[in-house]
Amino acid sequence: MVPILSSRKRLLLIYKIGELGGKLLILPALILVSIFVIFPVIWSAIISFTDLTLVGPKAMELTFIGIKNYMKLLSDPDFYNSIKVSFLFTLFSALIGQAFLGLLLAILLRMEGVRGKLPVTLAVFIAWILPEVVTGYMWGAYASRYGLLNILLRPLGIGGVNWLYEKPLETIIIANIWRGTAFSMILFMAALESIPSYIYDAAEVDGASKWQKFRYITLPLIAHVILIDFILITIWTFGVFTMIFVMAGRMGGATELWTIFAYYRALTPPYKFGYAAAATNIMCIIVIALIATYLKLIGRLERW
């Protein structure tokens, strides 16, 4: 006779089968993540303790050298310069530029009676979807002595400035703001749409001004989204490479982000892979520390 399972046992069996099915469905994703994310991270950590190079005898035989690469980095002024440039680039380009401009555009596009919403939205989206190589070459031309930037500034009495050579860091910051604002704008527009309109109606009945509505209603309700935006754009901006490399390169260290620093150490003579890996590991730790700070702030907001 076939044993008859009780209702409780049947439910437990169905739950276990479903749990096993869920694990099988996620298995391909775990394999891909392991191959393309986890393994490269582990390999980078390993070779940072070696003298691996791209060509030459050291490319065939690895020699464990301990923390010599890290000690050399700590005495390398070019590495400290790349950290400084990366922090300035991220602070002004992402946290101040993209986040602030994205929030401002999201608020303006949500307001009634504002003209030109469609052209502004299209312009922001086009800047975002353009390939980084195209953006790099385009801004390199814009910022030249006879480029579009000087043409636009001519009515203000400013012209004939080779911005990319005279103000290299400021130029790449503006270029990155121009390209990356769209993401923050989309995120904030979605957050603003989620706020019920009756809250603003009640505040208006109580005589609240537009600034008071923003300060006491909008800002607290989208604070979590702002921090999430900070996390994402911090990660992406710290990892910017292609656009800045095409547009400016190193510029004598003025635009040498840590990604460009690592590129030149790994893929130009003497091709020090181990040294470049050590630099990327340190910057990865710095980014993780920044993200942990943001997550701690999110936790405090939830407790409030």
C-alpha positions as CSV (number, residue, x, y, z in Angstrom):
1,M,0.0,0.0,0.0
2,V,1.1,3.5,-0.8
3,P,1.5,5.5,2.5
4,I,-0.8,8.4,2.8
5,L,1.0,11.6,3.9
6,S,-0.6,13.9,6.4
7,S,-1.4,17.5,5.3
8,R,1.6,18.7,7.4
9,K,4.0,16.3,5.8
10,R,2.7,17.2,2.3
11,L,3.2,20.9,2.9
12,L,6.7,20.2,4.3
13,L,7.6,18.1,1.2
14,I,6.3,20.8,-1.1
15,Y,8.3,23.4,0.7
16,K,11.5,21.4,0.5
17,I,11.0,20.7,-3.2
18,G,10.4,24.4,-3.8
19,E,13.4,25.4,-1.8
20,L,15.5,22.9,-3.8
21,G,14.1,24.3,-7.0
22,G,14.9,27.8,-6.0
23,K,18.5,26.8,-5.3
24,L,18.8,25.1,-8.7
25,L,17.4,28.2,-10.4
26,I,20.0,30.5,-8.8
27,L,22.9,28.1,-9.4
28,P,23.7,29.4,-12.9
29,A,23.9,33.0,-11.6
30,L,26.1,31.9,-8.7
31,I,28.4,30.2,-11.2
32,L,28.7,33.3,-13.4
33,V,29.3,35.5,-10.4
34,S,32.0,33.2,-9.1
35,I,33.7,33.1,-12.5
36,F,33.5,36.8,-13.3
37,V,33.5,38.5,-9.9
38,I,34.7,36.3,-7.0
39,F,37.6,34.6,-8.8
40,P,39.1,37.8,-10.3
41,V,38.9,39.4,-6.8
42,I,40.7,36.4,-5.2
43,W,43.3,36.3,-8.1
44,S,43.9,40.1,-7.7
45,A,44.6,39.6,-4.0
46,I,47.0,36.8,-4.7
47,I,49.1,38.5,-7.4
48,S,49.3,41.6,-5.3
49,F,51.8,39.7,-3.2
50,T,53.9,38.7,-6.2
51,D,56.2,40.4,-8.7
52,L,54.0,39.3,-11.7
53,T,54.6,41.2,-14.9
54,L,53.0,41.0,-18.4
55,V,56.3,40.2,-20.2
56,G,59.7,38.9,-19.3
57,P,60.8,36.1,-16.9
58,K,58.4,37.2,-14.1
59,A,55.5,36.6,-16.5
60,M,56.2,32.8,-16.4
61,E,57.4,32.3,-12.8
62,L,55.7,34.1,-9.9
63,T,57.8,35.0,-6.9
64,F,56.1,35.7,-3.6
65,I,57.4,39.0,-2.3
66,G,55.0,39.5,0.7
67,I,53.8,43.1,1.2
68,K,56.6,44.8,-0.7
69,N,54.1,46.1,-3.3
70,Y,52.0,47.6,-0.6
71,M,55.0,49.1,1.1
72,K,56.1,50.6,-2.2
73,L,52.7,52.1,-2.8
74,L,52.7,53.8,0.6
75,S,55.9,55.7,-0.4
76,D,54.7,56.4,-4.0
77,P,53.7,60.1,-4.4
78,D,51.9,59.2,-7.7
79,F,49.6,56.8,-5.8
80,Y,48.7,59.4,-3.2
81,N,48.0,61.9,-6.0
82,S,45.7,59.4,-7.7
83,I,43.8,58.9,-4.4
84,K,43.5,62.7,-4.0
85,V,42.3,63.1,-7.6
86,S,39.8,60.3,-7.3
87,F,38.3,61.7,-4.1
88,L,38.0,65.2,-5.6
89,F,36.6,63.8,-8.8
90,T,34.0,61.7,-6.9
91,L,33.1,64.4,-4.4
92,F,32.4,67.1,-6.9
93,S,31.3,65.0,-9.9
94,A,29.0,62.5,-8.2
95,L,28.0,63.5,-4.7
96,I,27.7,67.3,-5.3
97,G,27.2,67.5,-9.1
98,Q,25.1,64.5,-10.2
99,A,23.1,64.0,-7.0
100,F,22.3,67.7,-6.6
101,L,21.6,68.3,-10.3
102,G,19.6,65.1,-10.6
103,L,17.4,66.0,-7.6
104,L,16.9,69.6,-9.0
105,L,15.9,68.3,-12.4
106,A,13.5,65.7,-10.9
107,I,11.8,68.4,-8.9
108,L,11.5,70.8,-11.8
109,L,10.2,68.1,-14.2
110,R,7.5,67.1,-11.6
111,M,6.3,70.7,-11.1
112,E,3.3,71.8,-13.1
113,G,3.5,74.7,-15.5
114,V,7.2,74.2,-16.3
115,R,7.9,74.4,-20.0
116,G,10.6,72.5,-22.0
117,K,10.3,69.3,-20.0
118,L,10.6,67.0,-23.0
119,P,13.7,68.6,-24.5
120,V,15.5,68.7,-21.1
121,T,14.6,65.0,-20.5
122,L,15.8,64.0,-24.0
123,A,19.0,65.9,-23.6
124,V,19.8,64.3,-20.2
125,F,19.0,60.8,-21.5
126,I,21.0,61.2,-24.7
127,A,24.0,62.2,-22.6
128,W,23.6,59.0,-20.5
129,I,23.2,56.5,-23.3
130,L,26.2,57.8,-25.4
131,P,29.1,55.4,-25.3
132,E,32.0,56.5,-23.0
133,V,34.4,56.5,-25.9
134,V,32.2,58.9,-27.9
135,T,31.7,61.1,-24.8
136,G,35.4,61.3,-24.2
137,Y,36.3,62.3,-27.7
138,M,33.3,64.7,-27.8
139,W,34.3,66.5,-24.6
140,G,37.9,66.6,-25.7
141,A,36.8,68.6,-28.7
142,Y,34.3,70.7,-26.7
143,A,37.0,71.8,-24.2
144,S,39.6,72.7,-26.9
145,R,40.6,76.3,-27.6
146,Y,38.2,76.6,-30.5
147,G,35.6,74.2,-29.1
148,L,31.9,74.6,-28.3
149,L,32.5,75.4,-24.7
150,N,34.4,78.6,-25.6
151,I,31.7,79.5,-28.2
152,L,29.0,79.3,-25.5
153,L,31.1,81.3,-23.0
154,R,32.0,84.0,-25.5
155,P,29.0,86.2,-24.7
156,L,30.3,86.3,-21.1
157,G,33.6,87.7,-22.3
158,I,35.4,84.3,-21.8
159,G,37.1,82.6,-24.8
160,G,40.2,81.3,-26.2
161,V,40.9,79.0,-23.2
162,N,42.1,75.5,-23.7
163,W,40.1,74.1,-20.8
164,L,41.4,70.6,-20.9
165,Y,45.0,71.8,-20.5
166,E,44.5,74.8,-18.2
167,K,41.7,73.3,-16.0
168,P,41.9,69.6,-16.6
169,L,40.3,68.3,-13.3
170,E,37.5,70.8,-13.5
171,T,36.8,69.8,-17.1
172,I,36.6,66.1,-16.5
173,I,34.3,66.7,-13.5
174,I,31.9,68.8,-15.6
175,A,32.0,66.1,-18.4
176,N,31.2,63.4,-15.9
177,I,28.3,65.4,-14.4
178,W,27.0,66.0,-17.9
179,R,27.0,62.3,-18.6
180,G,25.9,60.8,-15.3
181,T,23.1,63.1,-14.0
182,A,20.4,61.1,-15.8
183,F,20.6,58.1,-13.4
184,S,20.1,60.3,-10.3
185,M,17.3,62.1,-12.0
186,I,15.5,58.9,-12.8
187,L,15.9,57.6,-9.3
188,F,14.7,60.8,-7.7
189,M,11.7,61.1,-10.1
190,A,10.6,57.6,-9.1
191,A,11.0,58.5,-5.4
192,L,9.0,61.8,-5.8
193,E,6.2,60.0,-7.6
194,S,5.9,57.6,-4.6
195,I,5.0,60.5,-2.2
196,P,1.2,60.8,-1.8
197,S,-0.1,64.1,-3.1
198,Y,-2.5,64.5,-0.1
199,I,0.5,65.2,2.1
200,Y,1.3,68.3,0.1
201,D,-2.4,69.3,0.0
202,A,-2.6,69.1,3.8
203,A,0.6,71.1,4.1
204,E,-0.7,73.8,1.7
205,V,-3.9,74.1,3.7
206,D,-1.7,74.7,6.8
207,G,0.0,77.5,4.9
208,A,3.4,75.8,4.3
209,S,5.6,77.4,1.7
210,K,7.3,75.5,-1.2
211,W,10.6,75.5,0.8
212,Q,8.9,74.2,3.9
213,K,7.2,71.4,1.8
214,F,10.6,70.4,0.5
215,R,12.4,70.7,3.8
216,Y,9.8,68.9,6.0
217,I,8.1,66.5,3.6
218,T,10.1,65.8,0.4
219,L,13.6,65.6,1.9
220,P,12.8,63.3,4.8
221,L,10.7,60.9,2.7
222,I,13.4,60.5,0.0
223,A,16.4,60.5,2.4
224,H,16.8,56.7,1.9
225,V,16.8,57.1,-1.9
226,I,19.4,59.9,-1.6
227,L,21.7,57.6,0.3
228,I,21.1,54.7,-2.1
229,D,22.0,57.1,-5.0
230,F,25.1,58.1,-3.1
231,I,26.2,54.5,-2.8
232,L,25.6,53.6,-6.5
233,I,27.2,56.8,-8.0
234,T,30.1,56.5,-5.6
235,I,30.9,53.0,-6.8
236,W,30.5,54.0,-10.5
237,T,32.4,57.2,-10.3
238,F,35.3,55.6,-8.5
239,G,35.4,53.1,-11.3
240,V,35.3,55.6,-14.2
241,F,38.0,54.9,-16.7
242,T,37.2,54.9,-20.4
243,M,35.8,58.4,-20.8
244,I,38.6,60.1,-18.8
245,F,41.3,58.0,-20.4
246,V,40.1,58.9,-23.9
247,M,39.4,62.5,-23.0
248,A,42.5,63.4,-21.0
249,G,44.6,60.5,-20.0
250,R,47.1,61.4,-17.2
251,M,47.6,65.1,-18.0
252,G,50.8,65.1,-15.9
253,G,48.9,63.6,-12.9
254,A,46.1,66.2,-12.9
255,T,43.5,63.7,-14.2
256,E,45.2,60.5,-13.1
257,L,42.4,58.7,-11.3
258,W,43.3,55.5,-9.5
259,T,41.9,53.4,-12.4
260,I,44.3,55.3,-14.8
261,F,47.1,54.9,-12.3
262,A,46.6,51.1,-12.2
263,Y,46.3,50.9,-16.0
264,Y,49.6,52.6,-16.7
265,R,51.4,50.5,-14.1
266,A,50.0,47.2,-15.4
267,L,49.9,47.8,-19.2
268,T,52.8,50.1,-19.9
269,P,56.5,49.2,-19.4
270,P,57.6,47.6,-17.1
271,Y,54.1,46.0,-16.9
272,K,53.9,45.5,-13.1
273,F,50.8,43.5,-12.7
274,G,51.4,42.8,-9.0
275,Y,52.0,46.4,-8.2
276,A,48.8,47.5,-10.0
277,A,46.8,44.8,-8.3
278,A,48.0,46.1,-4.9
279,A,46.8,49.6,-5.9
280,T,43.4,48.3,-6.9
281,N,43.0,46.3,-3.7
282,I,43.7,49.4,-1.6
283,M,41.1,51.5,-3.5
284,C,38.6,48.6,-3.3
285,I,39.0,48.7,0.5
286,I,38.5,52.5,0.5
287,V,35.3,52.1,-1.6
288,I,33.9,49.4,0.7
289,A,34.6,51.7,3.7
290,L,32.6,54.5,2.0
291,I,29.7,52.1,1.3
292,A,29.8,50.9,4.9
293,T,29.5,54.5,6.0
294,Y,26.5,55.1,3.8
295,L,24.8,51.9,5.0
296,K,25.4,53.0,8.6
297,L,23.6,56.2,7.8
298,I,20.7,54.3,6.3
299,G,20.5,52.3,9.5
300,R,20.2,55.5,11.5
301,L,17.5,56.8,9.2
302,E,15.5,53.6,9.8
303,R,15.8,54.0,13.5
304,W,14.6,57.6,13.3
